[in-house]
Amino acid sequence: MSIFWAALAIVGAICLLNLLLTVAVIRRLREHTELINRGGAQSSAQGEITLPAGSQVGDFRVVTGDDRVVTRDDLRQGMLVAFFSPRCPSCEEQKPAFLRYAADLSGGRDEVIAVLLGSPEELEGLREELSGVAQIVIEGDVDGDMSRAFGLSGYPAFCLMGQDGVLAVTGFRVDVLPGPVAL
């Protein structure tokens, strides 16, 4: 009879351990689901996807698809800089809101720069979609000049410029940006 009670105790302990592990897995899955729903799956562990608001953008020099040279000195207050990748589901999700927001800016495409990360071949469709509302800069990856200058660690990223190359608003969703204002 003592063997029966010993076996019952072992089975009970195993069931309790199984229950605790299941609860831990469910808790972890909820955290990951929350991150994915917020678009944070593409961001860094620190939660910042670019330099934080109030930071000075680093120096850079890039050429747009229109053969226009852009440097930090060309960034004006109210200008929007966005970073996209064709391999990013969150980028695809945010693209319609970005297109609406950029189209509503009174300065037109001169007030918007879209930095596309990837090879020219895979960026072709995205470039065509965004070129109507933004100047296009193509960078191979997050080691490009603008990506480094903005401290990019994930995408999509949206940066509204303040005065003197300082970031006014940053985020990985378009809805963090204030309503378009007349420039």
SVG drawing of the C-alpha trace seen along z (x, -y; Angstrom):
<svg xmlns="http://www.w3.org/2000/svg" viewBox="-5 -77 33 79">
<polyline fill="none" stroke="black" stroke-width="0.4" points="0.0,0.0 2.9,-2.4 4.0,-2.0 0.6,-3.2 0.9,-6.3 4.4,-7.0 3.4,-6.6 0.4,-8.9 2.7,-11.5 5.1,-11.3 2.3,-11.6 0.8,-14.6 4.2,-16.3 4.6,-15.8 1.2,-17.2 1.9,-20.3 5.2,-20.9 3.4,-20.5 0.8,-23.1 3.4,-25.6 5.3,-25.2 2.1,-25.6 1.2,-28.9 4.8,-30.2 4.5,-29.4 1.1,-31.1 2.4,-34.2 5.3,-34.4 3.1,-33.9 0.9,-36.8 3.9,-39.1 5.0,-38.1 1.5,-38.6 1.4,-42.1 4.8,-43.0 3.7,-41.8 0.3,-43.7 2.1,-46.9 4.6,-46.4 7.4,-46.0 8.6,-42.8 10.9,-44.8 12.3,-47.1 15.3,-46.8 15.1,-45.4 15.3,-48.9 12.0,-49.9 13.5,-52.8 13.4,-52.2 15.4,-55.4 17.1,-58.1 14.5,-59.4 12.6,-62.7 14.8,-65.7 18.0,-64.0 20.1,-65.6 20.3,-63.6 23.9,-62.6 25.6,-63.9 24.8,-62.2 24.9,-62.7 22.6,-60.7 21.2,-61.1 17.5,-60.7 16.0,-58.9 15.6,-62.3 19.4,-62.8 19.0,-65.4 21.7,-65.5 20.3,-65.6 22.2,-66.2 21.2,-66.9 21.2,-70.6 18.3,-70.0 16.0,-68.7 13.5,-71.4 11.0,-71.6 7.9,-69.6 9.7,-67.4 8.8,-63.7 11.4,-61.0 10.2,-57.3 12.1,-54.0 10.6,-51.0 11.6,-47.5 9.8,-45.2 10.4,-42.2 8.6,-43.8 5.0,-43.0 4.6,-46.0 5.8,-48.2 3.1,-46.9 0.6,-47.4 1.6,-51.1 2.1,-52.0 -1.6,-53.1 -1.6,-55.4 1.8,-56.8 0.6,-57.4 -2.5,-59.3 -0.4,-61.3 2.2,-62.3 -0.4,-63.2 -2.0,-65.6 1.2,-67.5 0.9,-71.0 4.5,-71.0 4.0,-67.9 6.7,-65.4 9.4,-67.9 8.6,-67.6 8.8,-63.8 11.7,-61.4 11.2,-57.7 14.3,-55.6 13.9,-52.1 16.1,-49.3 16.9,-46.4 18.2,-45.6 17.1,-47.7 15.3,-44.7 13.2,-43.9 12.4,-47.6 11.1,-48.4 7.3,-48.0 7.7,-49.9 9.6,-52.6 6.9,-53.1 4.2,-53.2 5.9,-55.8 7.5,-58.0 4.2,-59.9 4.3,-61.3 8.0,-61.2 11.5,-61.6 13.1,-58.2 16.4,-57.2 17.6,-53.6 19.9,-52.0 21.1,-48.4 20.5,-47.9 20.5,-49.7 24.2,-50.5 23.4,-53.1 24.2,-56.8 20.6,-57.9 19.9,-54.8 23.0,-55.4 22.4,-59.1 18.9,-58.4 20.0,-55.6 17.7,-53.1 17.3,-49.8 14.1,-48.5 11.3,-49.4 9.0,-50.9 10.1,-54.1 8.6,-57.6 10.4,-60.7 9.0,-64.2 11.7,-66.8 12.0,-69.8 14.4,-72.7 18.1,-72.4 18.1,-68.6 16.5,-67.7 13.8,-65.0 10.5,-66.3 8.5,-63.0 9.5,-59.4 7.8,-56.1 7.0,-52.9 3.4,-53.8 2.1,-56.7 -0.5,-57.5 2.2,-58.9 2.6,-61.8 0.5,-64.9 -2.1,-65.9 -0.5,-67.4 0.1,-71.2 0.5,-73.9 4.2,-74.7"/>
</svg>
